[in-house]
Amino acid sequence: NLHPLEQRRRLAVYWREFAAPHGPKLSARDN
């Protein structure tokens, strides 16, 4: 069972990966 903070961190990573192709800021960082 994950801690709430761990779930939030994992969700943030998932959202970052999901929004990477859509977000200009994230794509700029990837380049």
ZATIGU-910508 format. One line per field, with one value per residue: x, y, z of N, C-alpha, C in turn; residue number from 0. Coordinates in pm, whole numbers, plus 50000, padded with zeros to 5 digits. Layout:
! residues N
nu	(X/...)
nv	(Y/...)
nw	(Z/...)
cau	(X/...)
cav	(Y/...)
caw	(Z/...)
cu	(X/...)
cv	(Y/...)
cw	(Z/...)
pos	(NUM/...)
//
This chain:
! residues 31
nu	(50085/50068/50200/50017/50164/50350/50180/50087/50324/50386/50166/50214/50445/50339/50152/50328/50465/50252/50165/50381/50418/50223/50255/50410/50618/50723/50802/50994/51182/51252/51378)
nv	(49880/50210/50525/50834/51056/50934/50829/51067/51171/50974/51006/51262/51219/51048/51218/51406/51259/51203/51452/51545/51531/51713/51947/52257/52364/52138/51990/52157/52138/51874/51880)
nw	(50000/49901/50017/50063/49974/49809/49615/49508/49407/49217/49052/48961/48810/48618/48500/48400/48209/48043/47958/47827/47533/47468/47606/47557/47714/47839/47615/47514/47713/47683/47441)
cau	(50000/50153/50167/49950/50266/50406/50080/50085/50447/50371/50068/50282/50533/50253/50096/50439/50489/50135/50153/50507/50401/50122/50297/50523/50727/50785/50871/51113/51280/51297/51473)
cav	(50000/50328/50643/50939/51138/50853/50825/51200/51183/50885/51067/51376/51164/50997/51335/51469/51176/51211/51588/51580/51564/51817/52072/52325/52379/52007/51950/52242/52082/51747/51913)
caw	(50000/49888/50097/49985/49909/49701/49508/49446/49328/49102/48964/48898/48707/48511/48430/48327/48090/47956/47904/47760/47391/47450/47671/47493/47811/47859/47492/47505/47805/47627/47335)
cu	(50089/50107/50101/50052/50327/50309/50078/50208/50437/50274/50131/50373/50451/50197/50203/50466/50374/50128/50278/50486/50307/50170/50419/50644/50800/50860/50999/51222/51336/51399/51598)
cv	(50125/50441/50747/51024/51064/50845/50957/51217/51098/50945/51186/51329/51115/51114/51403/51392/51191/51346/51629/51616/51682/51952/52132/52336/52246/51964/52031/52187/51952/51771/51970)
cw	(50000/49978/50006/49909/49791/49584/49433/49357/49202/49001/48891/48786/48589/48429/48346/48198/47991/47886/47826/47613/47369/47505/47603/47586/47827/47734/47477/47596/47752/47517/47399)
pos	(0/1/2/3/4/5/6/7/8/9/10/11/12/13/14/15/16/17/18/19/20/21/22/23/24/25/26/27/28/29/30)
//
